[in-house]
Amino acid sequence: MIRVLLADDQHLVRAGFHALLAAEPDIDVVAEASTGRDAVEQAKVTRPDVVLMDIRMPDGDGLWATEQIVGDPALASTHIVIVTTFELDEYVAQAIRAGASGFLVKDTEPVDLIRAVRVAAAGEALLSPGVTKRLLERVAGGLKPAPETTALDALTDREREVLALVGRGLTNTEIGAELFLSPLTAKTHVSRIMTKLDARDRVHLVVVAYETGLVQAGWQ
């Protein structure tokens, strides 16, 4: 059962998301929050798998709440999906830095919302290649300064190749096709890379790929 926390200051939005998700047999909405501070407290109490987090909320906005949840070792398995009004919100770069696992627009189709919750809970890629490319290129200038490339020293040459493809938004199946590997082998490589780089999810790997120069804005 996927445990979900809804954090949004608009009651109608929470009610709509709640009704939609609660109708799914594998999803349980365990709590709701209307402020950033309440979202953090509810997360500590309920330990959700996924938080659907609005950015603009009173008493600690969604970015602050995301940082607090991501920074809590007890909530290491909680994945946060930022819900924005616009597809490329002005705060997206900050949300990436804060540790968000993915992004949705509030007028997304119901089937896409449900899929996003399941994908985020599994720690898989939430953004399509096209969205990943457009999103990361749009916010590249807002990402924190590139760290030392020694951050990749723990990776093998093959793992660097895989990380570069993850950074381009490719799925495990697509990575396998690109490198003549089975999807399962590609998934194994991705899992090992996440462990070595202490990454929470694939979105974090995309950021690392950009920050270390493995992928640059304008790639094809």
C-alpha atoms as a printed R data frame, in Angstrom:
    type eleno elety resid chain resno       x      y       z
1   ATOM     1    CA   MET     A     1   0.000  0.000   0.000
2   ATOM     2    CA   ILE     A     2   1.350  3.414  -1.031
3   ATOM     3    CA   ARG     A     3   0.928  5.963   1.757
4   ATOM     4    CA   VAL     A     4   0.322  9.528   0.563
5   ATOM     5    CA   LEU     A     5   0.349 12.899   2.323
6   ATOM     6    CA   LEU     A     6  -1.434 15.808   0.619
7   ATOM     7    CA   ALA     A     7  -0.018 19.273   1.351
8   ATOM     8    CA   ASP     A     8  -1.918 22.201  -0.172
9   ATOM     9    CA   ASP     A     9  -3.534 25.290   1.340
10  ATOM    10    CA   GLN     A    10  -6.558 24.974  -0.962
11  ATOM    11    CA   HIS     A    11  -9.168 22.689   0.537
12  ATOM    12    CA   LEU     A    12 -10.818 21.953  -2.813
13  ATOM    13    CA   VAL     A    13  -7.517 20.838  -4.317
14  ATOM    14    CA   ARG     A    14  -6.838 18.497  -1.397
15  ATOM    15    CA   ALA     A    15 -10.381 17.141  -1.528
16  ATOM    16    CA   GLY     A    16 -10.123 16.445  -5.248
17  ATOM    17    CA   PHE     A    17  -6.767 14.712  -4.962
18  ATOM    18    CA   HIS     A    18  -7.961 12.777  -1.916
19  ATOM    19    CA   ALA     A    19 -11.093 11.463  -3.630
20  ATOM    20    CA   LEU     A    20  -9.157 10.465  -6.721
21  ATOM    21    CA   LEU     A    21  -6.305  8.681  -4.919
22  ATOM    22    CA   ALA     A    22  -8.428  7.040  -2.229
23  ATOM    23    CA   ALA     A    23 -10.406  5.275  -4.959
24  ATOM    24    CA   GLU     A    24  -7.281  3.309  -5.935
25  ATOM    25    CA   PRO     A    25  -6.869 -0.053  -4.156
26  ATOM    26    CA   ASP     A    26  -3.108  0.357  -3.684
27  ATOM    27    CA   ILE     A    27  -3.088  3.980  -2.439
28  ATOM    28    CA   ASP     A    28  -3.943  5.240   1.042
29  ATOM    29    CA   VAL     A    29  -4.157  8.968   1.794
30  ATOM    30    CA   VAL     A    30  -2.848  8.978   5.361
31  ATOM    31    CA   ALA     A    31  -2.933 12.721   6.086
32  ATOM    32    CA   GLU     A    32  -3.528 16.226   4.774
33  ATOM    33    CA   ALA     A    33  -1.782 19.498   5.563
34  ATOM    34    CA   SER     A    34  -2.589 23.122   4.706
35  ATOM    35    CA   THR     A    35   0.736 24.724   5.704
36  ATOM    36    CA   GLY     A    36   4.393 23.889   5.229
37  ATOM    37    CA   ARG     A    37   4.980 23.407   8.931
38  ATOM    38    CA   ASP     A    38   1.976 21.124   9.243
39  ATOM    39    CA   ALA     A    39   3.231 19.104   6.260
40  ATOM    40    CA   VAL     A    40   6.540 18.491   8.019
41  ATOM    41    CA   GLU     A    41   4.830 17.463  11.248
42  ATOM    42    CA   GLN     A    42   2.367 15.182   9.447
43  ATOM    43    CA   ALA     A    43   5.237 13.568   7.540
44  ATOM    44    CA   LYS     A    44   7.057 12.813  10.794
45  ATOM    45    CA   VAL     A    45   3.949 11.247  12.287
46  ATOM    46    CA   THR     A    46   2.620  9.278   9.312
47  ATOM    47    CA   ARG     A    47   5.876  8.413   7.440
48  ATOM    48    CA   PRO     A    48   4.296  8.608   3.951
49  ATOM    49    CA   ASP     A    49   5.842  7.083   0.847
50  ATOM    50    CA   VAL     A    50   4.864 10.118  -1.245
51  ATOM    51    CA   VAL     A    51   4.055 13.742  -0.437
52  ATOM    52    CA   LEU     A    52   2.166 15.809  -3.008
53  ATOM    53    CA   MET     A    53   3.522 19.227  -2.053
54  ATOM    54    CA   ASP     A    54   2.205 22.608  -3.135
55  ATOM    55    CA   ILE     A    55   4.877 25.320  -3.339
56  ATOM    56    CA   ARG     A    56   2.886 28.330  -2.184
57  ATOM    57    CA   MET     A    57   1.610 27.711   1.346
58  ATOM    58    CA   PRO     A    58   1.607 29.790   4.534
59  ATOM    59    CA   ASP     A    59   3.746 29.117   7.619
60  ATOM    60    CA   GLY     A    60   6.655 27.576   5.749
61  ATOM    61    CA   ASP     A    61   6.179 27.144   2.006
62  ATOM    62    CA   GLY     A    62   6.549 23.902   0.062
63  ATOM    63    CA   LEU     A    63  10.239 24.464  -0.640
64  ATOM    64    CA   TRP     A    64  11.027 24.885   3.040
65  ATOM    65    CA   ALA     A    65   8.907 21.863   3.923
66  ATOM    66    CA   THR     A    66  10.641 19.789   1.239
67  ATOM    67    CA   GLU     A    67  14.057 20.671   2.650
68  ATOM    68    CA   GLN     A    68  12.950 19.723   6.156
69  ATOM    69    CA   ILE     A    69  11.551 16.360   5.082
70  ATOM    70    CA   VAL     A    70  14.473 15.476   2.803
71  ATOM    71    CA   GLY     A    71  16.904 16.421   5.553
72  ATOM    72    CA   ASP     A    72  15.294 14.081   8.099
73  ATOM    73    CA   PRO     A    73  17.064 10.673   8.089
74  ATOM    74    CA   ALA     A    74  13.910  9.079   9.472
75  ATOM    75    CA   LEU     A    75  12.084 10.108   6.272
76  ATOM    76    CA   ALA     A    76  14.702  8.845   3.817
77  ATOM    77    CA   SER     A    77  12.129  6.699   2.026
78  ATOM    78    CA   THR     A    78   9.658  9.563   1.546
79  ATOM    79    CA   HIS     A    79   9.503 10.977  -1.989
80  ATOM    80    CA   ILE     A    80   8.178 14.460  -2.634
81  ATOM    81    CA   VAL     A    81   6.347 15.493  -5.774
82  ATOM    82    CA   ILE     A    82   6.020 19.248  -6.188
83  ATOM    83    CA   VAL     A    83   2.618 20.325  -7.514
84  ATOM    84    CA   THR     A    84   2.815 23.615  -9.415
85  ATOM    85    CA   THR     A    85   0.353 25.946 -11.090
86  ATOM    86    CA   PHE     A    86   2.559 26.269 -14.164
87  ATOM    87    CA   GLU     A    87   4.618 23.597 -15.900
88  ATOM    88    CA   LEU     A    88   7.837 25.579 -15.396
89  ATOM    89    CA   ASP     A    89   7.367 27.269 -12.053
90  ATOM    90    CA   GLU     A    90   9.827 30.013 -11.097
91  ATOM    91    CA   TYR     A    91  10.757 27.962  -8.044
92  ATOM    92    CA   VAL     A    92  11.509 24.710  -9.863
93  ATOM    93    CA   ALA     A    93  15.297 25.132  -9.596
94  ATOM    94    CA   GLN     A    94  14.996 25.617  -5.856
95  ATOM    95    CA   ALA     A    95  12.707 22.607  -5.590
96  ATOM    96    CA   ILE     A    96  15.291 20.431  -7.343
97  ATOM    97    CA   ARG     A    97  17.943 21.591  -4.920
98  ATOM    98    CA   ALA     A    98  15.591 20.957  -2.015
99  ATOM    99    CA   GLY     A    99  15.288 17.312  -3.037
100 ATOM   100    CA   ALA     A   100  11.981 17.029  -4.896
101 ATOM   101    CA   SER     A   101  11.539 13.762  -6.780
102 ATOM   102    CA   GLY     A   102   9.282 15.099  -9.502
103 ATOM   103    CA   PHE     A   103   6.810 17.712 -10.653
104 ATOM   104    CA   LEU     A   104   3.156 17.914 -11.630
105 ATOM   105    CA   VAL     A   105   0.859 20.694 -12.760
106 ATOM   106    CA   LYS     A   106  -2.410 21.046 -10.885
107 ATOM   107    CA   ASP     A   107  -4.509 20.536 -13.988
108 ATOM   108    CA   THR     A   108  -2.828 17.228 -14.818
109 ATOM   109    CA   GLU     A   109  -5.044 14.393 -16.002
110 ATOM   110    CA   PRO     A   110  -6.296 12.091 -13.187
111 ATOM   111    CA   VAL     A   111  -4.581  9.042 -14.693
112 ATOM   112    CA   ASP     A   112  -1.292 10.950 -14.757
113 ATOM   113    CA   LEU     A   113  -1.630 11.972 -11.116
114 ATOM   114    CA   ILE     A   114  -2.202  8.374 -10.057
115 ATOM   115    CA   ARG     A   115   0.704  7.192 -12.190
116 ATOM   116    CA   ALA     A   116   2.958  9.898 -10.721
117 ATOM   117    CA   VAL     A   117   2.246  8.714  -7.184
118 ATOM   118    CA   ARG     A   118   3.062  5.119  -8.075
119 ATOM   119    CA   VAL     A   119   6.204  6.034  -9.999
120 ATOM   120    CA   ALA     A   120   7.473  8.333  -7.246
121 ATOM   121    CA   ALA     A   121   6.835  5.681  -4.601
122 ATOM   122    CA   ALA     A   122   8.938  3.229  -6.614
123 ATOM   123    CA   GLY     A   123  11.769  5.745  -6.933
124 ATOM   124    CA   GLU     A   124  11.622  5.587 -10.708
125 ATOM   125    CA   ALA     A   125  11.831  8.421 -13.251
126 ATOM   126    CA   LEU     A   126   8.794 10.653 -12.964
127 ATOM   127    CA   LEU     A   127   9.655 13.046 -15.789
128 ATOM   128    CA   SER     A   128   9.563 12.057 -19.438
129 ATOM   129    CA   PRO     A   129  12.760 12.621 -21.471
130 ATOM   130    CA   GLY     A   130  11.270 15.654 -23.192
131 ATOM   131    CA   VAL     A   131  10.128 17.240 -19.945
132 ATOM   132    CA   THR     A   132  13.423 16.417 -18.242
133 ATOM   133    CA   LYS     A   133  15.414 18.050 -21.037
134 ATOM   134    CA   ARG     A   134  13.265 21.182 -21.153
135 ATOM   135    CA   LEU     A   135  13.069 21.479 -17.364
136 ATOM   136    CA   LEU     A   136  16.762 21.031 -16.636
137 ATOM   137    CA   GLU     A   137  17.834 23.335 -19.464
138 ATOM   138    CA   ARG     A   138  15.407 25.993 -18.227
139 ATOM   139    CA   VAL     A   139  16.703 25.866 -14.652
140 ATOM   140    CA   ALA     A   140  20.353 24.960 -15.306
141 ATOM   141    CA   GLY     A   141  21.450 28.458 -14.358
142 ATOM   142    CA   GLY     A   142  19.633 28.171 -11.057
143 ATOM   143    CA   LEU     A   143  21.304 24.972  -9.946
144 ATOM   144    CA   LYS     A   144  24.001 25.153  -7.301
145 ATOM   145    CA   PRO     A   145  27.614 25.482  -8.538
146 ATOM   146    CA   ALA     A   146  29.120 22.322 -10.000
147 ATOM   147    CA   PRO     A   147  30.908 20.211  -7.389
148 ATOM   148    CA   GLU     A   148  34.315 18.657  -7.910
149 ATOM   149    CA   THR     A   149  34.192 16.004 -10.613
150 ATOM   150    CA   THR     A   150  35.841 13.708  -8.053
151 ATOM   151    CA   ALA     A   151  32.262 13.071  -6.959
152 ATOM   152    CA   LEU     A   152  32.197 10.560  -9.836
153 ATOM   153    CA   ASP     A   153  35.462  8.810  -8.929
154 ATOM   154    CA   ALA     A   154  33.554  5.950  -7.329
155 ATOM   155    CA   LEU     A   155  31.821  5.130 -10.616
156 ATOM   156    CA   THR     A   156  33.104  2.753 -13.271
157 ATOM   157    CA   ASP     A   157  33.298  3.897 -16.899
158 ATOM   158    CA   ARG     A   158  30.117  1.977 -17.649
159 ATOM   159    CA   GLU     A   159  28.333  3.572 -14.708
160 ATOM   160    CA   ARG     A   160  29.331  7.015 -15.974
161 ATOM   161    CA   GLU     A   161  27.834  6.129 -19.340
162 ATOM   162    CA   VAL     A   162  24.623  5.041 -17.637
163 ATOM   163    CA   LEU     A   163  24.517  8.172 -15.483
164 ATOM   164    CA   ALA     A   164  24.878 10.374 -18.571
165 ATOM   165    CA   LEU     A   165  21.891  8.615 -20.152
166 ATOM   166    CA   VAL     A   166  19.857  8.964 -16.964
167 ATOM   167    CA   GLY     A   167  20.726 12.654 -17.107
168 ATOM   168    CA   ARG     A   168  19.237 12.799 -20.585
169 ATOM   169    CA   GLY     A   169  16.000 11.390 -19.189
170 ATOM   170    CA   LEU     A   170  16.207  7.876 -20.662
171 ATOM   171    CA   THR     A   171  14.327  5.009 -19.034
172 ATOM   172    CA   ASN     A   172  15.990  1.723 -18.087
173 ATOM   173    CA   THR     A   173  14.670  0.132 -21.272
174 ATOM   174    CA   GLU     A   174  16.040  2.974 -23.393
175 ATOM   175    CA   ILE     A   175  19.395  2.875 -21.597
176 ATOM   176    CA   GLY     A   176  19.588 -0.852 -22.262
177 ATOM   177    CA   ALA     A   177  18.899 -0.338 -25.957
178 ATOM   178    CA   GLU     A   178  21.511  2.426 -26.164
179 ATOM   179    CA   LEU     A   179  24.227  0.361 -24.471
180 ATOM   180    CA   PHE     A   180  23.125 -3.100 -25.674
181 ATOM   181    CA   LEU     A   181  22.125 -4.195 -22.173
182 ATOM   182    CA   SER     A   182  19.000 -5.809 -20.832
183 ATOM   183    CA   PRO     A   183  16.589 -3.470 -19.007
184 ATOM   184    CA   LEU     A   184  17.294 -5.426 -15.804
185 ATOM   185    CA   THR     A   185  21.050 -4.887 -16.173
186 ATOM   186    CA   ALA     A   186  20.472 -1.196 -16.829
187 ATOM   187    CA   LYS     A   187  18.297 -1.007 -13.716
188 ATOM   188    CA   THR     A   188  21.030 -2.711 -11.692
189 ATOM   189    CA   HIS     A   189  23.581 -0.141 -12.884
190 ATOM   190    CA   VAL     A   190  21.237  2.707 -11.960
191 ATOM   191    CA   SER     A   191  20.674  1.241  -8.498
192 ATOM   192    CA   ARG     A   192  24.408  0.918  -7.894
193 ATOM   193    CA   ILE     A   193  25.000  4.488  -9.056
194 ATOM   194    CA   MET     A   194  22.319  5.763  -6.688
195 ATOM   195    CA   THR     A   195  23.965  3.896  -3.822
196 ATOM   196    CA   LYS     A   196  27.464  5.158  -4.639
197 ATOM   197    CA   LEU     A   197  26.321  8.776  -5.032
198 ATOM   198    CA   ASP     A   198  23.897  8.617  -2.099
199 ATOM   199    CA   ALA     A   199  21.097  9.761  -4.415
200 ATOM   200    CA   ARG     A   200  17.478  9.652  -3.303
201 ATOM   201    CA   ASP     A   201  16.044  9.044  -6.782
202 ATOM   202    CA   ARG     A   202  16.565  9.464 -10.517
203 ATOM   203    CA   VAL     A   203  15.779 13.163 -10.481
204 ATOM   204    CA   HIS     A   204  18.752 13.602  -8.126
205 ATOM   205    CA   LEU     A   205  20.874 11.637 -10.598
206 ATOM   206    CA   VAL     A   206  19.787 13.992 -13.399
207 ATOM   207    CA   VAL     A   207  20.964 16.939 -11.313
208 ATOM   208    CA   VAL     A   208  24.316 15.254 -10.617
209 ATOM   209    CA   ALA     A   209  24.770 14.549 -14.329
210 ATOM   210    CA   TYR     A   210  24.278 18.243 -15.109
211 ATOM   211    CA   GLU     A   211  26.345 19.503 -12.193
212 ATOM   212    CA   THR     A   212  29.354 17.357 -13.061
213 ATOM   213    CA   GLY     A   213  29.224 18.126 -16.763
214 ATOM   214    CA   LEU     A   214  28.262 14.645 -17.948
215 ATOM   215    CA   VAL     A   215  25.239 16.265 -19.569
216 ATOM   216    CA   GLN     A   216  25.113 19.855 -20.749
217 ATOM   217    CA   ALA     A   217  22.289 22.127 -21.827
218 ATOM   218    CA   GLY     A   218  21.616 21.679 -25.524
219 ATOM   219    CA   TRP     A   219  22.244 17.930 -25.731
220 ATOM   220    CA   GLN     A   220  20.418 16.055 -28.435
